[in-house]
């Protein structure tokens, strides 16, 4: 037990340092809150116009509203187009030599940085957005989850979803070792992820086969699952099945990205040594 705590302590210190570094950027957070609140309101009004046309819909309007407000509140946790410029520069400019000299595992060190950075940014932004969304009039208000199991399922899958985001982010960083420029990998990953994660349109609105393919992809294990569980759109066996898929992709992504990093470390060439 002592050895385990001793092994975790350096990463806990790294998490704490990175977290408090990121939480200092309050002006950027306030600007982000205004932007996300405006964007969320615009999306809700667009869906309101769509629902007023009539016809069958895969989610109730109340569920869509909750989905959008939570999406905006926790955007920093789930956005797959955000990358750590320091890590990218470290790989492309040769500063990786300093990282490899540190007495910590490179993968675990970067993974911890990713988690800390996203948690700090989300903490600054989520509370004001959630409070305002809960106080709005019907039907634009963020509603509470339908029951306690839904809330607990939301918390569990949101934490696991954050780990999936970190694993996907780490995979993009590792692939940067094998490319001449990091831009291509990042743009491709962000474009596919935004669509298949439900960031643009909730996955229930996708047509049949495309929806099934998206729900079984690793990107659907990010925000699609926890937000739909919270809103009450997912429950029971279907929610449990997708939670298992989420855990499956977490294990696969961690295995692939850590394995590729081991290969990349053996191939690293730094100018001058």
Phi, psi and omega per residue, in radians:
X1 nan -0.734 3.135
X2 -1.113 -0.676 3.135
X3 -1.139 -0.660 -3.140
X4 -1.132 -0.798 3.117
X5 -1.130 -0.637 3.118
X6 -1.138 -0.612 3.138
X7 -1.277 -0.574 -3.104
X8 -1.394 -0.530 -3.001
X9 -0.931 -0.800 -3.136
X10 -1.075 -0.634 -3.129
X11 -1.296 -0.575 3.061
X12 -1.141 -0.695 3.097
X13 -1.154 -0.690 3.097
X14 -1.121 -0.738 3.105
X15 -1.048 -0.816 -3.102
X16 -1.101 -0.755 -3.131
X17 -1.113 -0.815 -3.119
X18 -1.184 -0.671 -3.124
X19 -1.065 -0.863 -3.094
X20 -1.257 -0.428 3.037
X21 -1.184 -0.773 -3.092
X22 -1.255 -0.554 -3.038
X23 -1.303 -0.129 3.118
X24 -1.316 -0.332 -3.051
X25 -1.465 1.208 -3.043
X26 -1.319 -0.603 3.140
X27 -1.090 -0.738 3.094
X28 -1.126 -0.626 3.129
X29 -1.153 -0.741 3.128
X30 -1.107 -0.714 3.088
X31 -1.112 -0.695 3.116
X32 -1.136 -0.671 3.122
X33 -1.063 -0.818 -3.139
X34 -1.081 -0.766 -3.130
X35 -1.120 -0.797 -3.093
X36 -1.218 -0.627 3.105
X37 -1.158 -0.727 3.103
X38 -1.119 -0.788 -3.112
X39 -1.122 -0.752 3.118
X40 -1.084 -0.755 3.103
X41 -1.088 -0.702 3.124
X42 -1.114 -0.744 3.118
X43 -1.095 -0.753 -3.130
X44 -1.095 -0.721 3.122
X45 -1.152 -0.637 3.079
X46 -1.113 -0.774 3.102
X47 -1.164 -0.605 3.106
X48 -1.048 -0.776 3.099
X49 -1.096 -0.680 3.126
X50 -1.133 -0.747 -3.116
X51 -1.206 -0.512 -3.133
X52 -1.247 -0.237 3.089
X53 -1.326 -0.219 3.132
X54 1.532 -3.096 -3.134
X55 1.671 2.943 -3.125
X56 -1.378 2.493 3.111
X57 -2.325 2.571 -3.095
X58 -1.354 -0.220 3.104
X59 -2.368 2.549 3.030
X60 -1.258 2.806 -3.128
X61 -1.103 -0.640 3.106
X62 -1.077 -0.694 3.107
X63 -1.147 -0.702 3.113
X64 -1.117 -0.743 3.133
X65 -1.058 -0.815 3.123
X66 -1.091 -0.732 3.123
X67 -1.009 -0.813 -3.068
X68 -1.210 -0.756 -3.131
X69 -1.131 -0.721 3.105
X70 -1.163 -0.663 3.098
X71 -1.029 -0.773 -3.140
X72 -1.263 -0.665 -3.124
X73 -1.123 -0.662 -3.080
X74 -1.927 0.493 -3.128
X75 -0.989 -0.700 -3.101
X76 -1.109 -0.460 3.103
X77 -1.308 -0.631 -2.914
X78 -1.900 -0.214 -3.054
X79 -1.134 2.176 -3.091
X80 -1.759 0.248 3.041
X81 -1.910 0.145 3.134
X82 -1.820 2.275 -3.124
X83 -2.302 2.686 3.110
X84 -1.434 1.922 -3.098
X85 -1.079 -0.540 -3.135
X86 -1.143 -0.700 -3.139
X87 -1.224 -0.744 3.112
X88 -1.046 -0.804 3.129
X89 -1.137 -0.631 3.117
X90 -1.042 -0.704 -3.117
X91 -1.313 -0.799 -2.995
X92 -1.369 -0.440 -3.076
X93 -1.848 0.066 3.041
X94 1.612 -0.029 3.125
X95 -1.235 -0.044 3.073
X96 -1.018 -0.405 3.124
X97 -1.043 -0.668 3.123
X98 -1.203 -0.671 3.141
X99 -1.138 -0.700 -3.127
X100 -1.203 -0.383 -3.136
X101 -1.434 -0.205 -3.122
X102 -1.270 2.594 -3.125
X103 -1.429 0.677 3.138
X104 -2.334 2.696 3.063
X105 -1.164 2.235 -3.059
X106 -1.072 -0.760 -3.106
X107 -1.121 -0.857 -3.120
X108 -1.130 -0.600 3.139
X109 -1.154 -0.841 3.128
X110 -1.190 -0.667 3.116
X111 -1.046 -0.750 3.114
X112 -1.100 -0.705 3.114
X113 -1.098 -0.732 3.135
X114 -1.070 -0.825 -3.125
X115 -1.098 -0.808 -3.102
X116 -1.095 -0.770 -3.113
X117 -1.078 -0.777 -3.115
X118 -1.237 -0.692 3.135
X119 -1.117 -0.731 -3.135
X120 -1.107 -0.799 -3.135
X121 -1.144 -0.675 3.138
X122 -1.184 -0.682 -3.120
X123 -1.086 -0.702 -3.127
X124 -1.146 -0.529 -2.976
X125 -1.792 -0.522 -2.946
X126 -1.248 -0.681 -3.036
X127 -1.081 -0.895 3.127
X128 -1.066 -0.715 -3.120
X129 -1.138 -0.762 -3.134
X130 -1.146 -0.726 -3.134
X131 -1.103 -0.803 3.140
X132 -1.140 -0.733 -3.113
X133 -1.129 -0.577 3.124
X134 -1.264 -0.399 -3.083
X135 -1.677 -0.078 -3.133
X136 -1.212 2.721 3.099
X137 -1.285 2.789 3.032
X138 -1.160 2.565 0.051
X139 -1.697 0.399 -3.043
X140 -1.733 0.149 -3.074
X141 -1.493 2.543 2.960
X142 -1.281 2.091 -3.131
X143 -1.615 2.758 3.088
X144 -1.324 2.742 3.121
X145 -1.066 2.676 -3.038
X146 -1.119 -0.467 -3.117
X147 -2.805 3.039 -3.112
X148 -1.135 -0.775 3.094
X149 -0.990 -0.636 3.115
X150 -1.142 -0.713 3.130
X151 -1.158 -0.753 3.128
X152 -1.158 -0.694 3.080
X153 -1.098 -0.674 3.086
X154 -1.068 -0.820 -3.126
X155 -1.084 -0.800 -3.109
X156 -1.099 -0.866 -3.078
X157 -1.251 -0.440 3.084
X158 -1.225 -0.732 3.094
X159 -1.113 -0.802 3.119
X160 -1.122 -0.656 3.092
X161 -1.085 -0.675 3.082
X162 -1.090 -0.702 3.107
X163 -1.137 -0.646 3.075
X164 -1.121 -0.749 3.089
X165 -1.014 -0.806 -3.141
X166 -1.098 -0.666 3.127
X167 -1.172 -0.716 3.081
X168 -1.120 -0.748 3.117
X169 -1.058 -0.753 3.125
X170 -1.114 -0.641 3.113
X171 -1.099 -0.708 3.103
X172 -1.129 -0.734 3.107
X173 -1.072 -0.767 -3.108
X174 -1.143 -0.719 3.123
X175 -1.113 -0.417 3.093
X176 -1.087 -0.484 3.085
X177 -1.061 -0.498 -3.000
X178 -1.764 0.111 -3.088
X179 -2.118 2.783 3.093
X180 -1.358 -0.502 -3.141
X181 -2.425 2.432 -3.140
X182 -1.359 -0.222 -3.000
X183 -1.112 -0.780 -3.074
X184 -1.036 -0.829 -3.127
X185 -1.100 -0.762 -3.099
X186 -1.159 -0.771 -3.115
X187 -1.153 -0.748 3.134
X188 -1.103 -0.831 -3.111
X189 -1.093 -0.752 -3.112
X190 -1.150 -0.706 -3.107
X191 -1.137 -0.820 -3.139
X192 -1.178 -0.743 -3.072
X193 -1.135 -0.725 -3.121
X194 -1.041 -0.699 -3.114
X195 -1.286 -0.872 -2.995
X196 -1.440 -0.158 3.122
X197 -1.573 -0.144 -3.084
X198 1.524 0.279 -3.138
X199 -1.323 -0.540 -3.134
X200 -1.513 -0.938 3.107
X201 -2.399 2.347 3.088
X202 -0.922 2.440 -3.036
X203 -1.043 -0.524 3.099
X204 -1.022 -0.353 3.139
X205 -1.475 -0.103 3.099
X206 -1.265 2.621 3.038
X207 -1.154 2.758 -2.955
X208 -0.661 -1.198 -3.043
X209 -1.186 -0.661 3.114
X210 -1.150 -0.652 3.106
X211 -1.110 -0.769 3.140
X212 -1.086 -0.782 3.133
X213 -1.093 -0.717 3.141
X214 -1.157 -0.738 -3.098
X215 -1.173 -0.439 3.126
X216 -1.610 -0.047 3.128
X217 -1.428 2.806 3.111
X218 -1.154 -0.418 -3.096
X219 -1.248 -0.529 3.102
X220 -1.210 -0.277 3.129
X221 -1.414 0.080 -3.097
X222 -1.585 -1.510 -3.084
X223 -1.789 -0.413 -3.111
X224 -0.936 -0.852 -3.037
X225 -1.199 -0.992 -3.103
X226 -1.085 -0.650 -3.091
X227 -1.240 -0.613 3.103
X228 -1.290 -0.561 3.064
X229 -1.168 -0.773 3.128
X230 -1.048 -0.775 -3.065
X231 -1.272 -0.231 -3.122
X232 1.602 0.079 3.130
X233 -1.329 -0.411 3.110
X234 -2.142 2.348 3.114
X235 -2.800 2.920 3.026
X236 1.145 -2.459 -3.044
X237 -1.129 -0.629 -3.131
X238 -1.132 -0.743 3.110
X239 -1.138 -0.719 3.135
X240 -1.121 -0.720 3.128
X241 -1.095 -0.783 -3.139
X242 -1.218 -0.486 3.052
X243 -1.176 -0.654 3.077
X244 -1.146 -0.730 3.082
X245 -1.059 -0.687 3.121
X246 -1.069 -0.807 3.118
X247 -1.133 -0.650 3.101
X248 -1.055 -0.840 -3.123
X249 -1.171 -0.573 3.086
X250 -1.072 -0.815 3.136
X251 -1.117 -0.743 -3.123
X252 -1.125 -0.823 -3.094
X253 -1.153 -0.697 3.085
X254 -1.103 -0.731 -3.137
X255 -1.144 -0.793 -3.115
X256 -1.156 -0.850 -3.069
X257 -1.173 -0.696 3.122
X258 -1.218 -0.631 3.093
X259 -1.142 -0.762 3.117
X260 -1.142 -0.604 3.116
X261 -1.139 -0.649 3.091
X262 -1.075 -0.716 3.090
X263 -1.145 -0.765 -3.100
X264 -1.117 -0.660 -3.140
X265 -1.083 -0.602 3.137
X266 -1.304 -0.333 -3.088
X267 -1.812 -0.024 -3.092
X268 -1.143 2.269 3.043
X269 -2.176 2.081 3.135
X270 -1.879 2.251 -3.097
X271 -0.980 2.216 3.101
X272 1.688 -0.009 3.132
X273 -3.043 nan nan
